Amino acid sequence: MTTLCIEIDAVGARRTRGDTVVESIDWNELGEVAVVTTDAGPFAEDVFYMFSAVDGGHGCVIPTALTMAGSSASCRHCPASTTKPSFKP
């Protein structure tokens, strides 16, 4: 099984699976940030951060389960990590 990782840094946000970028967005392309919920909880992921580009052509969805431990303004966050991205405008 390949590890799903989230990277959030000064450049943007990326969701990767192994060495493959699944989704990404640079902050200079950001047009909208949304929080989306589903009725899948409480025992399944049901809250997601959605970062969408101004052109609407791409973006990055980050499950909140990958952001729940510790805190850091910039990090590489994997499930075993103890850091958490901090979302600052």
Beta strands, then each sheet from edge to edge (+ up, - down):
strand 1: 4-8
strand 2: 12-17
strand 3: 20-26
strand 4: 30-37
strand 5: 47-53
strand 6: 59-63
strand 7: 75-77
sheet 1: 3+ 2- 1+ 7-
sheet 2: 4+ 5- 6+
end
